Amino acid sequence: MADLEQVEIHRYRRELEHDVRHLVKKYCRIMSWEVPELDEKEADKLIFMALREALDQVEKE
């Protein structure tokens, strides 16, 4: 049964990657409203850290 789940999640891998890229862009855009001179590379790092923390938290639930 686990093999079927592996095949299925593999089918969604690109969509997941697309969604993550969209989230990073979304939150970078939101941050730029508050921080006009936003360093996008630094903002990306912070957003990725926050996403990882959020994933860890949701996984624990």
N, C-alpha and C positions, 0 to 999 in steps of 0.2 A: 504494500500500500504506500509506503514512503516514496517509492520510485515514482508513483503517479503524482504525488505532491511536488516532487523535484521537477518533473517535466512541466507541471502547471505553473510553478513559480518562475521557471526559466522563461516561459512565454511572456511573463509580465515584467521581466527585468528592465527592458528598455523603457517601458511606461513608468516604472518606478524611478528610474534615472531622470526621465523627463520631468516628473513631478517634483523631484528634489531640486533640479535646476530652477524650476518655476518658483518654488518656495524661497530659494536663496535670492533670486531676482526680486521677488515680492518684498521680502523683508529689507533688502538693500534699498529698494525704492522708498519704503516707509521710513527707514533710518535717514535717508537723504532729506526728507521733509524737515526733520528736526536738526540735522547737522549739515548745513549747506556746503561745507568744505570736506565732505565725507571722503575718507581714504577707502576706496572700494575694496582693495585687497585686504585691508585690516577688517573692514566690515564683514567681508566674506568669511574670514577666519572666525570671527565672533559668532556669526550666524551658524557656521558648521559646528562649532562647539555647543551652541544652544540646541541645535538639532540632535546632536549625539546625546546630550543630557536628556532631552525630551524622549528620545527613543529608549534610553535606558529606563527612564521612569515608567513609560507605558509598558515596556516589557515586564517590569516587576509587578504590574497590576494584574 
